[in-house]
Amino acid sequence: MGTIDISIQDQIVSVTINNPEKMNCIDMPMLKALDHHIEKIRRDKSVRAIKLSGIGNKAFSTGADLNEFGKLDETGVVEWIKYGNKVFNTLESLPIPSVAIIHGYALGGGFELTLACDLRIADENAIFSFPELKHGWIPGWGGLSRLRKLIGESRAKQIIMLGENIDSKKALEMGIVNKIYDEDSFEEEVSKVINHFKKIDPFLMEMTKSALMTNRNAPENDVLFDVLATQYSKSKS
């Protein structure tokens, strides 16, 4: 069973997806653990920033555990989707900045998790993709709307509909990631970004995030839930 590990040092919270045998995929217990940690972070006024990463260099996360997901009935699928959206929305709305540190693959729900963060920093070997359509599903944790808002409708359609693998250089060009660094300088450069947030007044940071996100979270997820539930029902009939 994988875990979500958390540590705090110098006002920075590190959250690590720890499931290396399954390329850091996320099952329901891990999703609940992530929810628990994010809620604790939200209440901790001493924290200045949160960084999320996957254990090792092979994958940030390959998303939902498909073995577990495939065993769910209709009610379980809808609960899984709604709960994942709730967790990712809470992460996105934290008053502190969140940074996804991406090594290797960020696929499906893992890609969606990076999009719920404020910034994304990747190494030169990072790969981003939404392979859901190939598996008979669609991104269900807010990735559809977040990617469209981030890079525009046309490019979002290209990535999602074609299921393309986007390397870190292309991701930087498209605006998916904010920075890429090579292996030799990666840790040093990430530390510079993270330490920057310790110098910013937390009230000003909260106000900045609030202003930038005004009207961003429209109730379109409610519509998405209905669509997914209907699609699942039809697939089983």
C-alpha positions as CSV (number, residue, x, y, z in Angstrom):
1,M,0.0,0.0,0.0
2,G,1.3,3.5,-0.9
3,T,1.4,6.4,1.5
4,I,1.3,10.2,1.4
5,D,4.3,11.4,3.4
6,I,4.6,14.8,4.9
7,S,7.4,16.8,6.6
8,I,7.8,20.4,7.7
9,Q,11.0,22.4,7.7
10,D,11.6,26.1,7.9
11,Q,7.9,26.9,7.3
12,I,7.8,24.8,4.1
13,V,5.6,21.7,3.9
14,S,6.8,18.8,1.7
15,V,4.1,16.3,0.6
16,T,5.4,13.2,-1.1
17,I,3.4,10.6,-3.0
18,N,5.1,7.3,-2.0
19,N,4.0,4.3,-4.0
20,P,7.1,3.6,-6.2
21,E,6.1,0.0,-7.1
22,K,3.0,1.4,-8.9
23,M,4.7,4.6,-10.3
24,N,3.2,6.6,-7.5
25,C,-0.4,6.0,-8.5
26,I,-3.0,7.0,-6.0
27,D,-5.6,4.8,-4.4
28,M,-8.5,5.9,-2.2
29,P,-6.7,5.6,1.1
30,M,-3.9,7.7,-0.3
31,L,-6.4,10.3,-1.6
32,K,-8.0,10.4,1.9
33,A,-4.5,10.9,3.4
34,L,-3.8,13.7,1.0
35,D,-7.1,15.3,1.9
36,H,-6.2,15.0,5.6
37,H,-2.8,16.6,5.1
38,I,-4.1,19.4,3.0
39,E,-6.7,20.3,5.7
40,K,-4.0,20.4,8.3
41,I,-1.8,22.6,6.2
42,R,-4.8,24.9,5.6
43,R,-5.2,25.4,9.3
44,D,-1.5,25.9,10.0
45,K,-0.9,29.7,9.8
46,S,2.9,29.2,10.2
47,V,3.3,27.5,6.8
48,R,4.5,29.7,3.9
49,A,4.4,27.2,1.0
50,I,3.7,23.6,0.1
51,K,5.7,21.5,-2.4
52,L,4.4,18.2,-3.8
53,S,6.5,15.5,-5.4
54,G,6.6,11.8,-6.1
55,I,9.1,9.5,-4.5
56,G,12.0,8.8,-6.8
57,N,12.7,10.1,-10.3
58,K,10.6,7.8,-12.4
59,A,7.2,9.4,-11.8
60,F,5.5,12.3,-10.1
61,S,2.3,10.2,-10.3
62,T,0.6,8.1,-12.9
63,G,-2.8,9.0,-11.4
64,A,-5.6,6.9,-10.0
65,D,-5.0,3.2,-9.3
66,L,-6.9,1.7,-12.2
67,N,-7.1,-1.7,-10.6
68,E,-9.0,-0.2,-7.7
69,F,-11.0,2.1,-9.9
70,G,-12.1,-0.7,-12.2
71,K,-13.7,-2.6,-9.3
72,L,-16.0,0.3,-8.4
73,D,-19.8,0.3,-9.1
74,E,-21.6,3.4,-10.3
75,T,-22.0,4.9,-6.8
76,G,-18.3,4.3,-6.1
77,V,-17.2,5.9,-9.3
78,V,-19.2,9.0,-8.7
79,E,-17.9,9.2,-5.1
80,W,-14.3,8.8,-6.3
81,I,-14.7,11.6,-8.8
82,K,-16.4,14.0,-6.4
83,Y,-14.0,13.3,-3.6
84,G,-11.0,13.8,-5.9
85,N,-12.4,17.1,-7.1
86,K,-13.0,18.2,-3.5
87,V,-9.4,17.4,-2.5
88,F,-7.8,19.1,-5.6
89,N,-10.1,22.1,-5.2
90,T,-9.0,22.5,-1.6
91,L,-5.4,22.3,-2.6
92,E,-5.9,24.9,-5.3
93,S,-7.7,27.3,-2.9
94,L,-5.0,27.2,-0.2
95,P,-4.0,30.7,0.9
96,I,-0.4,29.7,0.5
97,P,1.4,28.9,-2.8
98,S,1.8,25.3,-3.9
99,V,4.5,24.0,-6.2
100,A,4.5,20.7,-8.0
101,I,8.0,19.2,-8.3
102,I,7.9,16.9,-11.3
103,H,10.3,14.1,-12.1
104,G,9.4,11.6,-14.8
105,Y,5.8,10.8,-15.6
106,A,2.8,13.0,-14.6
107,L,-0.1,11.1,-16.2
108,G,-3.9,11.2,-15.8
109,G,-4.8,12.1,-12.2
110,G,-1.1,12.8,-11.5
111,F,-1.2,15.4,-14.3
112,E,-4.4,16.8,-12.8
113,L,-2.7,17.1,-9.4
114,T,0.1,19.2,-10.8
115,L,-2.6,21.5,-12.5
116,A,-4.2,22.1,-9.1
117,C,-0.9,23.5,-7.9
118,D,0.0,27.2,-8.4
119,L,3.4,26.4,-10.1
120,R,5.0,23.4,-11.8
121,I,8.7,22.8,-11.9
122,A,9.9,19.9,-14.0
123,D,13.1,18.1,-14.8
124,E,14.3,17.5,-18.3
125,N,12.8,14.0,-18.4
126,A,9.3,14.9,-17.3
127,I,6.4,13.6,-19.4
128,F,2.8,14.8,-19.2
129,S,-0.2,13.0,-20.7
130,F,-3.9,12.4,-20.3
131,P,-4.3,8.7,-21.5
132,E,-7.8,8.4,-20.1
133,L,-9.7,8.2,-23.4
134,K,-7.6,5.2,-24.4
135,H,-8.9,3.5,-21.3
136,G,-12.5,4.3,-21.9
137,W,-12.7,7.3,-19.5
138,I,-12.0,11.0,-19.3
139,P,-10.0,13.1,-16.8
140,G,-12.4,13.5,-13.8
141,W,-10.5,15.4,-11.1
142,G,-10.7,18.9,-12.7
143,G,-8.0,18.5,-15.3
144,L,-10.3,19.3,-18.2
145,S,-11.2,22.7,-17.1
146,R,-7.8,23.5,-15.4
147,L,-5.8,22.6,-18.5
148,R,-8.2,24.6,-20.8
149,K,-7.9,27.7,-18.6
150,L,-4.1,27.3,-18.4
151,I,-3.2,26.9,-22.0
152,G,-6.4,27.5,-24.0
153,E,-9.1,25.4,-25.5
154,S,-7.3,24.4,-28.7
155,R,-4.1,23.1,-27.1
156,A,-6.1,21.4,-24.3
157,K,-8.2,19.5,-26.9
158,Q,-5.0,18.5,-28.6
159,I,-3.5,17.0,-25.5
160,I,-6.7,15.4,-24.1
161,M,-8.3,14.1,-27.4
162,L,-5.0,12.8,-28.9
163,G,-3.6,11.5,-25.7
164,E,-0.2,12.9,-26.6
165,N,2.9,12.6,-24.5
166,I,4.2,16.1,-23.8
167,D,7.9,16.3,-22.8
168,S,9.1,19.0,-20.5
169,K,10.5,21.3,-23.2
170,K,7.1,21.2,-25.0
171,A,5.3,21.6,-21.7
172,L,7.3,24.8,-21.0
173,E,6.5,26.2,-24.5
174,M,2.8,25.5,-24.0
175,G,2.7,27.1,-20.6
176,I,2.0,23.8,-18.7
177,V,5.1,24.1,-16.6
178,N,6.7,27.3,-15.3
179,K,10.4,26.2,-15.2
180,I,12.5,23.2,-16.2
181,Y,16.0,22.5,-14.8
182,D,18.6,19.9,-15.6
183,E,19.6,17.3,-13.0
184,D,22.8,19.1,-11.8
185,S,21.0,22.3,-10.9
186,F,17.5,21.0,-10.1
187,E,17.5,20.9,-6.3
188,E,19.3,24.3,-6.0
189,E,16.9,26.0,-8.3
190,V,13.8,24.5,-6.7
191,S,15.1,25.7,-3.3
192,K,15.4,29.2,-4.7
193,V,11.8,29.2,-5.8
194,I,10.5,27.7,-2.5
195,N,12.6,30.0,-0.3
196,H,11.3,33.0,-2.2
197,F,7.9,32.5,-0.6
198,K,9.3,32.8,2.9
199,K,10.2,36.4,2.1
200,I,6.6,37.3,1.1
201,D,4.0,38.6,3.6
202,P,1.5,35.7,3.9
203,F,-1.4,38.1,4.0
204,L,-0.3,39.6,0.7
205,M,0.2,36.2,-0.8
206,E,-3.3,35.1,0.3
207,M,-4.8,38.3,-1.2
208,T,-2.9,37.8,-4.5
209,K,-4.1,34.2,-4.9
210,S,-7.7,35.2,-4.1
211,A,-7.6,38.0,-6.7
212,L,-6.1,35.8,-9.3
213,M,-8.6,33.0,-8.8
214,T,-11.7,35.2,-8.7
215,N,-14.5,33.6,-10.8
216,R,-12.1,30.8,-11.8
217,N,-13.9,28.0,-10.1
218,A,-17.3,28.0,-11.9
219,P,-19.8,25.3,-10.9
220,E,-18.9,23.4,-14.1
221,N,-17.7,20.5,-12.0
222,D,-21.3,19.8,-11.0
223,V,-22.1,19.4,-14.7
224,L,-19.0,17.2,-15.1
225,F,-20.2,14.8,-12.4
226,D,-23.5,14.4,-14.1
227,V,-21.8,13.7,-17.4
228,L,-19.5,11.1,-15.9
229,A,-22.2,9.4,-14.0
230,T,-24.3,9.1,-17.2
231,Q,-21.4,7.9,-19.2
232,Y,-20.6,5.2,-16.6
233,S,-24.2,4.0,-16.5
234,K,-24.3,3.7,-20.3
235,S,-21.1,1.8,-20.4
236,K,-22.5,-0.8,-18.0
237,S,-25.9,-1.2,-19.6
